[in-house]
Amino acid sequence: MDAAFSTEVDVRYRDLDAAGHVNNAVYATYVEQARVAYFDRVVGTTLGTGDAALASLSLTFERPVCDPRETVTVTARTTDVGETSVDQRHRLLCAGEGRLCASRTASSRSTASARRPSGDSGGPA
């Protein structure tokens, strides 16, 4: 579980915002694609069956991705496994140059029972 995993994501023209860079929300989509691929290829579990939910994320932008012809390499590393959670660290690299575009930490929680994050009491926030 400690080995880094990587996958390639193509930048699409629609990923760009009015300023000509990849929109900040799209970075999270790139990481989600890598997270799903990681669980499928490394863990052998298919996400999307409703048994896990993203509980938190933090994204740090280093430099913009501006070229819709560019490919982004997303790496994933599992940093902690709890009873009902999995924490991962991701790095997004511009594939052609290998320069860091963004990094992200994410925590997923099991929702197999009650269909909500395990720490949620279900009451008002």
N, C-alpha and C positions, 0 to 999 in steps of 0.2 A: 504493500500500500504506500510505501514511501517513495517509490520511483515516480519521476515526473512523467506525465502523459502530455502529448501535444497533438493538435489537429489544426488543419488549415481552414480558414474561412475567407471566402471571396468577398471583397467590398463591392457592393452594388451601387449603382448611381442613385437609387432611391434612399440609400443610407446617408447621403450628404444633406446638410442643412443649407440655409440660405447663404451662410458664410463660406461654404465650399469645403467644410470638414465633416467627418463622420459625426453625426449627432450623438450627444452624450448618452442618450437612452439606448442607442444601438450597440454601444460597447457591452452593455449588460446582456443584450441579445446574443452577441458573439460568445460571451462567457457561458450563457445558458446552453448554446449549441455544444460547446466543449464539455460542459458538465454532463449533459445527456450522453454524449459519445463516451466519456470516461466511465460512467456507470454501466453502459452497454458493453464496452470492449474490455475494461479492466475488472470491474466488479461482477459482470455477468447479470446485471439487473436492469430491466427496462424501466426507466422513469416515465411518468405520464399515466400511470395506472391509478393515481389518486392517493398513493400511500406515502408521499413525501411532499413537503412544501418548503419553499425558500423562506427562512425565518428572518434572516438579516443579510445585508450586504454593505460593503464599503468600497468605493471606487476612487482611485487616485489617478488623475490624468497627468501624463508626463509630456506628451507632444501630440499634435493633431495628426490624424490620418486624412489626407486630402485627395488622394488619387483613386478614382473608382476602379482603376485597373489593378490596384494593389491587392495583395493577399496578406491577411493577418494570421500569424501563428499564435494560437492560444494554448498555453501550457496550464496544466492542472496538477496540483499536489495536495494530497490529503494530509492535513496537519493534526487532526484530532478526531477520534471516533469515540463517541459516548454511547450510552445505552439507547438513546432515541435521537441522536444527532450525529452529523458528519460535518466537520469544518474543512474547508479547502482554501487554498491560495492559488490565484490565477495570475498569469502575466500575459499581456498582449504585446506581440512584437511585430513590427513591420517586416514581413518575411524577406523582402529583397535585401534589406540592410541589417536586419537583426537588432534594430534599435527599439528600445522600450517605448510603447505608446501609452500603456496604462497598466495598473495592477489592481487586483480586487481580492477581497476576502469574502467568503460566503459561508453561511451556516444553514444547513438543511435539517429539518426536524421531521420525525415520523408523525404521520397523521392517520395511521392505520385504524386507530380507535377514535371514534367521535369526529373524524374528518376535520381536525383543527390542530394547530401546533401544540405539542405536548405540554407546554407551560401555560397555555391559555385556559383560564377558569371558565370562559364562556360568558362572563359577566361584562358589564359596561367598562369601558376604558377609563 
